[in-house]
Amino acid sequence: MDELTVSIDALKLTMKELQKKNIELANKNNYLETRVGALEQRIKDTDIESIKRVPGKKEKPGNIEITFKNETESTKWITAAKNSKLYAHDFMDNQAEATGKQIIYMREVLSYYNKKLLWEAKQKLKPTYKYVWYKRGIIRARKEEQSDIIIIRREEDIAKLLRA
């Protein structure tokens, strides 16, 4: 009978812990929205159009997509994020040591076509071009620090650059 009582108490304790974790996970997105201000800038609620979590691959959590009402605010955020490192503990206080040290990246969302084209350009132009990047919907390449910027819009542009 004592063993049964001990087992029931252990199950109750486990159930309480699971309920607590479930509440923490359910509030994670809301908590994240309130802590996004870690970029050292103040943004009015009116500047943000929407915040949503995009489904991730397999068992990985998806990205969080923030849509701004104008491009100026978006550019400010991305620039600020490039100038400082953001860690998970900046947004969520109750992080385990390992996950709290994870770096959070902020960048523009690429369409499937642009993502594929950027990857292809980086792979093929790597030996001859020092810089290949994506900014404001355009893929760009540059051979040297002071050379002209070349815009890449399709795979044919990559082929032309390889022949030149």
Sequence and secondary structure as in RCSB ss.txt:
>XXXX:A:sequence
MDELTVSIDALKLTMKELQKKNIELANKNNYLETRVGALEQRIKDTDIESIKRVPGKKEKPGNIEITFKNETEST
KWITAAKNSKLYAHDFMDNQAEATGKQIIYMREVLSYYNKKLLWEAKQKLKPTYKYVWYKRGIIRARKEEQSDII
IIRREEDIAKLLRA
>XXXX:A:secstr
 HHHHHHHHHHHHHHHHHHHHHHHHHTHHHHHHHHGGGGSS   GGGEEEEEE   STTS   EEEEESSHHHHH
HHHHHHHHS EEHHHH TT  HHHHT EE       HHHHHHHHHHHHHHTTT SEEEEETTEEEEESSTTS  E
EE SHHHHHHHHH 
